[in-house]
Each structure stands twice: as C-alpha cells, then as structure tokens.
Amino acid sequence: MVCNGNGTICTPYYSLNEAIHAANANDFIYLPGGTFQLDSMINKPLNIIGAGCRPDSSAATGTTIINGNLIVTKMRAALCLKALFTQGNQYPGYAARLSFRRINSVGFAITGYIEACVIEHCILKNEGITMKGSGCWISNSILTAIYDLRNSIIEHCIFYGNNNIVSFSNCHYSSFSHCIF
C-alpha cells in the first residue's frame, strides 16, 4: 500500500518493487506481515513501514521480511525504514538523513557513506564493516563493528563480535555512553 505524504490517497500494489517504483518522494509504503522480494534500487526519499520485525511483538500480523539487497543510490533526502526484518545487505551509496528504526538485519553493511542518520532499536549483524559516516545517532541497538564513524553519538548499545571479535576504527570525536562491549 502506497499512501501520499498526508495520507489522503492510498493505492495498493502487489509487490514491493511496484510500490517503490510508483511512489513519489516522501510517500509512505505500508507492508503487512509476510516476505517481500526487493529487486529495485531506492533513489528517492520514502518511508517504508512494516508490521514488525520480531515474532513476539507481531504475532497477530506476522513478521515483515524484505528479502534482497537494499540499495540506496546517492541522495541527500530522508529514507525511513521501520519495523522490518531484512535478509540481504543494505548498501547506501552516499545517503543523508537515513532512519533505521526497529530493524532486524542479518547482512547489514554500509559500503558507502552515511551522514546525519538515526539508527534506533535495531539488531544489525554482519561479519564485515558495519558503518561508515558522520553525525549519526545510534541508540538501543545491537551491533558488531563500527568503522570510520565520526562525530557521532552511540548510546545504550550492545556490541558483540563474530568469533569474539568486536571492531572499532577511526571513530574520531564520537561519544560512546552506557554501552556493553
């Protein structure tokens, strides 16, 4: 279901790819529980909101799963992902004002650069580089590694490592508070 920014016009679509293609900038895409294949790149600001990412909090609706690589092209506009479970990798090229809230991801990797982003109540798992950017706020999340994340605030997070390795590098002028390593 794609709804315009003020929620007055909503149009159903049969696939996530069709919804992304048909949506205008700043529209909302609402996904019910179930698995949705993602083959499209996202090149405009959107709000993609699922029914939930944890089975215990979405037992009535089911978990919303996005299967495929989430590729965000270069943009300086907001993209909000909320209450989703992703299977695949997230590849923001260069993106500003991304918002990840209640995301459970098994392949989270930022190969480009993020700026002024919010990551809150997320579980981000990966064996490689997890984050690269500046001016971000990360809160109440579970992470494996941070690489080259500058001028950022990281609070109330749990860091765990694959093979007991947690990696930090080039986190100049970033603040870590109330975290467990």
C-alpha positions as CSV (number, residue, x, y, z in Angstrom):
1,M,0.0,0.0,0.0
2,V,1.4,3.4,-1.0
3,C,0.0,6.5,0.6
4,N,0.9,10.1,-0.2
5,G,2.7,12.2,2.4
6,N,-0.5,13.4,4.1
7,G,-2.3,10.0,3.9
8,T,-5.3,11.2,1.8
9,I,-4.7,9.0,-1.2
10,C,-3.7,5.3,-0.8
11,T,-3.1,2.8,-3.6
12,P,-2.5,-1.0,-3.1
13,Y,0.3,-2.7,-5.1
14,Y,1.1,-6.4,-5.5
15,S,4.8,-6.2,-4.9
16,L,7.3,-4.0,-3.0
17,N,9.1,-3.3,-6.3
18,E,5.9,-1.9,-7.9
19,A,5.2,0.2,-4.8
20,I,8.7,1.7,-4.8
21,H,8.5,2.5,-8.5
22,A,5.0,4.1,-8.2
23,A,5.7,6.0,-5.0
24,N,6.5,9.7,-5.1
25,A,9.1,11.3,-2.9
26,N,8.2,11.3,0.8
27,D,5.3,8.8,0.3
28,F,4.7,6.0,2.8
29,I,4.8,2.3,1.8
30,Y,3.0,0.1,4.4
31,L,3.8,-3.6,4.3
32,P,1.8,-6.3,6.1
33,G,3.4,-9.4,7.6
34,G,5.0,-11.7,5.0
35,T,8.0,-11.9,2.8
36,F,8.6,-9.3,0.1
37,Q,11.3,-9.6,-2.6
38,L,13.3,-6.4,-3.3
39,D,15.0,-6.0,-6.6
40,S,14.7,-2.2,-7.0
41,M,17.2,0.5,-6.1
42,I,15.8,3.3,-3.9
43,N,16.6,6.7,-5.4
44,K,14.0,8.9,-3.7
45,P,13.1,9.7,-0.1
46,L,10.5,7.2,1.2
47,N,9.0,5.8,4.4
48,I,8.8,2.0,4.3
49,I,6.9,0.7,7.4
50,G,6.4,-3.0,8.2
51,A,4.1,-4.8,10.6
52,G,7.0,-5.9,12.8
53,C,10.5,-7.4,12.9
54,R,10.2,-9.7,15.9
55,P,7.8,-12.6,16.1
56,D,6.8,-12.0,19.7
57,S,5.8,-8.3,19.1
58,S,3.9,-9.1,15.8
59,A,2.3,-12.4,16.5
60,A,-1.1,-11.3,15.1
61,T,0.3,-9.8,11.9
62,G,3.4,-11.8,11.3
63,T,6.9,-10.5,10.7
64,T,7.5,-8.3,7.7
65,I,10.6,-9.6,5.8
66,I,12.3,-7.9,3.0
67,N,14.4,-10.4,1.0
68,G,17.0,-8.9,-1.2
69,N,19.7,-6.3,-1.2
70,L,18.6,-2.8,-0.1
71,I,20.5,-0.5,-2.4
72,V,20.1,3.3,-1.8
73,T,21.6,5.5,-4.5
74,K,23.2,8.8,-3.9
75,M,20.7,11.2,-2.3
76,R,20.5,13.8,0.4
77,A,16.9,13.2,1.4
78,A,15.4,11.2,4.1
79,L,14.7,7.4,3.9
80,C,12.9,5.8,6.8
81,L,12.8,2.1,7.4
82,K,10.7,0.9,10.3
83,A,9.7,-2.4,11.9
84,L,11.2,-4.7,9.2
85,F,13.4,-7.8,9.1
86,T,15.8,-7.7,6.2
87,Q,17.6,-10.6,4.6
88,G,20.3,-9.3,2.3
89,N,22.6,-6.4,2.5
90,Q,22.0,-2.7,2.9
91,Y,24.1,-0.6,0.6
92,P,23.6,3.1,0.9
93,G,26.0,4.7,-1.6
94,Y,26.0,8.2,-0.1
95,A,22.9,9.0,1.8
96,A,22.0,11.6,4.4
97,R,19.2,11.5,6.9
98,L,18.6,7.8,6.8
99,S,16.4,6.4,9.6
100,F,16.5,2.8,10.7
101,R,14.1,2.0,13.5
102,R,13.3,-1.4,14.8
103,I,15.2,-3.2,12.0
104,N,16.5,-6.7,12.4
105,S,19.1,-7.3,9.7
106,V,21.2,-10.4,9.0
107,G,23.5,-8.7,6.5
108,F,23.9,-5.1,7.5
109,A,26.9,-3.4,5.7
110,I,27.4,0.2,4.7
111,T,29.8,0.3,1.9
112,G,29.3,4.0,1.0
113,Y,28.9,6.9,3.4
114,I,26.0,7.9,5.6
115,E,25.6,11.3,7.2
116,A,23.2,12.6,9.9
117,C,21.4,9.2,10.3
118,V,19.4,7.7,13.1
119,I,19.7,4.0,14.0
120,E,17.4,3.1,16.9
121,H,16.2,-0.2,18.4
122,C,18.0,-2.3,15.7
123,I,19.8,-5.6,15.5
124,L,22.5,-5.2,12.8
125,K,24.6,-8.3,12.1
126,N,27.5,-8.6,9.7
127,E,31.0,-10.0,9.7
128,G,32.5,-7.1,7.8
129,I,32.4,-3.3,8.1
130,T,29.2,-2.2,9.6
131,M,29.1,1.6,9.5
132,K,31.0,4.4,7.8
133,G,29.9,8.1,8.1
134,S,29.5,11.1,10.4
135,G,27.0,12.9,12.5
136,C,24.9,9.8,13.3
137,W,22.9,8.9,16.4
138,I,22.8,5.2,17.3
139,S,20.8,4.1,20.3
140,N,19.5,1.0,21.9
141,S,20.9,-1.3,19.2
142,I,23.0,-4.5,18.9
143,L,26.0,-4.1,16.6
144,T,29.1,-6.0,15.5
145,A,31.5,-3.3,14.3
146,I,32.0,0.4,13.6
147,Y,34.5,1.7,11.1
148,D,35.1,5.3,10.4
149,L,32.1,6.7,12.1
150,R,33.0,10.3,13.1
151,N,31.3,13.0,15.2
152,S,28.5,10.6,16.3
153,I,26.7,9.6,19.4
154,I,26.5,5.9,20.3
155,E,24.5,5.1,23.4
156,H,22.8,2.2,25.2
157,C,24.1,-0.3,22.6
158,I,25.4,-3.8,22.9
159,F,28.5,-4.7,20.8
160,Y,29.1,-8.4,20.1
161,G,31.7,-10.0,17.8
162,N,31.7,-12.8,15.5
163,N,34.4,-15.2,16.8
164,N,34.6,-12.9,19.9
165,I,36.0,-10.0,17.8
166,V,34.4,-6.5,18.1
167,S,36.0,-4.0,15.8
168,F,36.3,-0.2,16.2
169,S,38.4,2.1,14.0
170,N,38.6,5.8,13.2
171,C,35.8,6.9,15.5
172,H,37.2,10.4,16.0
173,Y,35.1,12.8,18.1
174,S,32.4,10.1,18.7
175,S,30.8,9.6,22.1
176,F,30.1,6.1,23.5
177,S,28.0,6.0,26.6
178,H,26.2,3.3,28.6
179,C,27.3,0.6,26.1
180,I,28.2,-3.1,26.7
181,F,31.2,-4.5,24.8
